[in-house]
């Protein structure tokens, strides 16, 4: 969003030390899955999950799967956050 706005700031994902949980619909036609894969490559502290059959808003169309992903990823995200680069 920052990169596509009129905001003069830039977002340097490769330099970020913030962990990110990326949940993508494999049928997203608005922000295609390749963008999610590229973000996952750029964000060194990230986990990527693709939800089969989901479109742009998997949290609305597949809430149970999103909740399961969030629940199972919680411990991993905590570990990433605590042991990631400072």
C-alpha angles and dihedrals in degrees: 000000000000092000092052097044131084088251110124093217119098130215114226101194095178090059094047120111093191115115116234132198107206116197114182136177111235088217096050107140096176098056102015121222091251088069090056091049091049091050089050089054092047097046105067094196100051142117119204126203124181116203112214114233095010125124131200098317108041090163088066100038100034105026095152092056092045091051091049091050091049092048095048092043096050096087092044092049090050091051092047091049093049099042101032124110115294 
